[in-house]
Amino acid sequence: MRCWVEVSRARIAANFRAVVDLVGPEVEVMPVVKAEGYGHGAAEVSRVLEAQGARWLAVSNVEEGVALRQAGIRSRILVMADVPPYERVGLAEFGLTPVIHSLEDLRALPPAFPYHLKLDTGLSRMGTRAAPEAIVEAVRGAPARLEGLMTHIASASDFSSRQTEAQIARFLEVRRAVEAAGLAPTYFHLAGSAAIGYYRPGAWQNMVRPGLAIYGYVSPPRGDAPRLALEVKPALAWKAAVLAVRDVPAGALVGYGGLFRAERPMRIAVLAAGYADGYPHQLSNRGHVILHGRLARLLGAVSMDLLTVDATEAPEVKPGDAASLVGSDGDASLTAEDLAQRAGVISYSVLCGITARVRRTYV
Ligand SMILES: *Cc1c(COP(=O)(O)O)cnc(C)c1O
């Protein structure tokens, strides 16, 4: 193989159990497997989670939910982003549960659907900002059954801001109004990975929606954060084959734009990965990979299909060897977070950015 990822099923399972253990038996854990399970492969990840007892999974759109049903997944599936009317057929046929984002959409929803209603408590993206009384009235008037009340937190890893507390307060205000009106949804949920990992139990209510944490990451905090309460480990290793090893003289220019000039006679290993595989172009001349258990720096630009790395200190490297772009080997390790920080992006975009041509394998 030229470029592949290895996903550890055991790590996915252990990360899920770590969340279950932290939030306790009163809180339902609904892992988020949108965007091909953050690049890990939604079907296989969902099979592992289902075998671990996950009764709910969350995806972004109807197509993702249908793909899981076609892969044999039987858990409840919540479709979190908007469901346009022309996709409602898919919802019914495949037993998917929609999130409803506005009171108008609620009135249009046929009775057959239990639904979760999303509140905009401060993210200003999706969900209703209507007053509690208007929400109660719309829920009462709708034919379908309110099964869950939810919102999404904007800054759960930021302890320099009070935005999370304000969002929880706004959510509770609507929750109280809904309950006082005798409408009794089964689930109340706000928290993604950061609100779980940084222990904000006020956001857990009785359901949580971890995405990133299932794959082994929690974003770095801002401000005066408590210690992480959740222990998870990366489930994905990303590898590329060494295609060629070559020696270049001092002064040789390497790659597009001649971004790197050899400081002395150097040995270069050419790897079968590039930005068309999702490797961040921003790591040109500044990233690292692991070669034979040691970090080796990227030399020159990230090309579409190739990376050039410094193998001067690794004379044993030969074509056919595997280099790690993300993973650990010997004493060296590189996480998606390491790549993200160096590239000035986030770990989510590194993981979701691994493109379809990179073969997914499971161990
Ligand atoms: C993606 C998403 C999540 C999961 O977020 P993580 O930070 O990956 O845990 C939870 N809820 C909603 C609405 C989302 O879109």
PDBQT file of the ligand as one rigid body, heavy atoms in Angstrom, charges set to zero:
ROOT
HETATM    1  C1  LIG A 401     -19.881  17.368  15.802  1.00  0.00    +0.000 C 
HETATM    2  C2  LIG A 401     -20.865  17.572  16.868  1.00  0.00    +0.000 A 
HETATM    3  C3  LIG A 401     -20.663  17.014  18.141  1.00  0.00    +0.000 A 
HETATM    4  C4  LIG A 401     -19.385  16.332  18.550  1.00  0.00    +0.000 C 
HETATM    5  O1  LIG A 401     -18.418  17.303  18.881  1.00  0.00    +0.000 OA
HETATM    6  P1  LIG A 401     -16.961  16.905  19.411  1.00  0.00    +0.000 P 
HETATM    7  O2  LIG A 401     -16.336  18.199  19.772  1.00  0.00    +0.000 OA
HETATM    8  O3  LIG A 401     -16.271  16.233  18.270  1.00  0.00    +0.000 OA
HETATM    9  O4  LIG A 401     -17.158  15.991  20.554  1.00  0.00    +0.000 OA
HETATM   10  C5  LIG A 401     -21.682  17.133  19.064  1.00  0.00    +0.000 A 
HETATM   11  N1  LIG A 401     -22.830  17.787  18.756  1.00  0.00    +0.000 NA
HETATM   12  C6  LIG A 401     -23.036  18.374  17.559  1.00  0.00    +0.000 A 
HETATM   13  C7  LIG A 401     -24.301  19.094  17.298  1.00  0.00    +0.000 C 
HETATM   14  C8  LIG A 401     -22.055  18.294  16.575  1.00  0.00    +0.000 A 
HETATM   15  O5  LIG A 401     -22.268  18.856  15.395  1.00  0.00    +0.000 OA
ENDROOT
TORSDOF 0
